[in-house]
Amino acid sequence: MKPIKVLLAKPGLDGHDQGAKIVVRALMDAGFEVIYTGLRQTPEAVARMSLEEDVDVIALSSMAGSHLHFCQKLKPLLEAGGLTDKLWLIGGSLPQQDHAALRGLGFKGIFPTGSKLDAIVDYIRQNVKAA
């Protein structure tokens, strides 16, 4: 059985990636294949890489406060790429009042700052459609 493949992207002008790197390491330690995009990704780049890499999980790490705007631009690109069957996650500085809007955009897993690494790993394992 192939490992779960995760793309973790840092959207927009967000330059804070320490948390993302910690999550990447935890996912790798859990046996997932992880592609970390690095900083300053556009919605188009995230959608393209997700499609090209044939990932199971599309994850964003957002600390800069532009998560809703970015996700609103990303959703139609993921839909156009036929990626609606993938698990969409977002973590970072995500105010509670934005969670319903993020879920409405298709981001099922929402992990605010301080979320436990085990909770992220477990959520992915439980929610990725079997290959």
C-alpha positions as CSV (number, residue, x, y, z in Angstrom):
1,M,0.0,0.0,0.0
2,K,1.4,3.4,-1.0
3,P,1.9,6.0,1.6
4,I,-0.5,8.9,1.9
5,K,0.8,11.8,-0.1
6,V,0.5,15.3,1.3
7,L,1.2,18.7,-0.3
8,L,1.7,21.4,2.3
9,A,1.8,25.0,0.9
10,K,2.4,28.4,2.4
11,P,0.0,30.8,0.7
12,G,0.6,34.3,-0.5
13,L,3.0,36.7,1.3
14,D,3.0,34.6,4.5
15,G,6.7,34.4,5.6
16,H,6.2,32.4,8.8
17,D,7.1,28.8,8.1
18,Q,8.4,27.3,11.4
19,G,5.1,25.8,12.3
20,A,4.7,24.4,8.7
21,K,8.1,22.8,8.9
22,I,7.2,21.2,12.3
23,V,4.0,19.8,10.7
24,V,6.0,18.5,7.7
25,R,8.4,16.6,10.0
26,A,5.5,15.1,12.0
27,L,3.8,13.9,8.9
28,M,7.0,12.4,7.5
29,D,7.6,10.7,10.9
30,A,4.1,9.3,10.6
31,G,5.0,7.6,7.3
32,F,3.4,10.1,4.9
33,E,5.0,11.3,1.7
34,V,5.2,15.1,2.1
35,I,5.8,17.7,-0.5
36,Y,6.5,21.1,1.1
37,T,6.2,24.0,-1.4
38,G,8.1,26.6,0.5
39,L,7.0,30.2,1.0
40,R,4.8,32.6,-1.1
41,Q,2.7,30.2,-3.2
42,T,-0.1,31.4,-5.5
43,P,-3.4,29.6,-5.7
44,E,-2.5,28.7,-9.2
45,A,0.8,27.1,-8.1
46,V,-0.9,25.2,-5.3
47,A,-3.5,23.8,-7.7
48,R,-0.9,22.9,-10.3
49,M,1.4,21.1,-7.9
50,S,-1.5,19.2,-6.3
51,L,-2.5,17.9,-9.7
52,E,1.0,17.2,-11.0
53,E,2.0,15.4,-7.8
54,D,-1.3,13.4,-7.6
55,V,-1.5,14.1,-3.8
56,D,-4.1,12.7,-1.4
57,V,-4.1,15.8,0.8
58,I,-3.9,19.5,0.0
59,A,-2.9,21.4,3.1
60,L,-2.2,25.0,3.7
61,S,-0.4,26.7,6.5
62,S,-1.5,30.3,6.9
63,M,-0.3,32.7,9.6
64,A,-0.8,36.0,7.7
65,G,-4.6,36.5,7.9
66,S,-5.3,36.2,4.2
67,H,-6.6,32.6,4.4
68,L,-10.2,33.3,3.4
69,H,-9.2,35.3,0.3
70,F,-6.6,32.7,-0.7
71,C,-9.0,29.8,-0.2
72,Q,-11.7,31.6,-2.2
73,K,-9.3,31.8,-5.1
74,L,-8.0,28.3,-4.7
75,K,-11.3,26.4,-4.5
76,P,-12.4,26.9,-8.2
77,L,-8.9,26.0,-9.3
78,L,-9.0,22.7,-7.4
79,E,-12.5,22.0,-8.7
80,A,-11.3,22.7,-12.3
81,G,-8.4,20.3,-11.7
82,G,-10.8,17.5,-10.6
83,L,-9.3,17.6,-7.1
84,T,-12.6,17.7,-5.1
85,D,-12.1,14.1,-4.0
86,K,-8.9,15.1,-2.2
87,L,-8.8,16.0,1.5
88,W,-8.4,19.8,1.9
89,L,-6.8,21.0,5.2
90,I,-5.8,24.3,6.6
91,G,-3.8,25.2,9.7
92,G,-2.4,28.3,11.4
93,S,-3.7,31.6,12.6
94,L,-7.4,30.9,11.9
95,P,-9.9,32.8,14.0
96,Q,-12.9,30.8,15.1
97,Q,-15.3,33.1,13.2
98,D,-13.6,32.0,9.9
99,H,-14.0,28.2,10.4
100,A,-17.5,27.9,9.0
101,A,-16.5,29.9,5.9
102,L,-13.4,27.7,5.4
103,R,-15.6,24.5,5.8
104,G,-18.0,26.0,3.2
105,L,-15.1,26.4,0.8
106,G,-14.3,22.7,1.2
107,F,-11.6,22.7,3.8
108,K,-12.8,19.9,6.1
109,G,-9.8,19.8,8.5
110,I,-9.2,23.1,10.3
111,F,-6.2,23.2,12.7
112,P,-5.7,26.5,14.5
113,T,-2.4,27.4,16.0
114,G,-1.7,25.1,19.0
115,S,-3.3,22.0,17.4
116,K,-1.7,18.8,18.4
117,L,0.5,17.1,15.8
118,D,-1.1,13.7,16.6
119,A,-4.5,15.2,16.0
120,I,-3.5,16.3,12.5
121,V,-1.9,12.9,11.7
122,D,-4.9,11.0,13.0
123,Y,-7.4,13.3,11.1
124,I,-5.5,12.6,7.8
125,R,-5.4,8.8,8.4
126,Q,-9.1,8.7,9.2
127,N,-10.3,10.9,6.3
128,V,-8.1,10.1,3.3
129,K,-10.1,8.0,0.9
130,A,-8.3,4.6,0.5
131,A,-6.2,4.4,-2.6
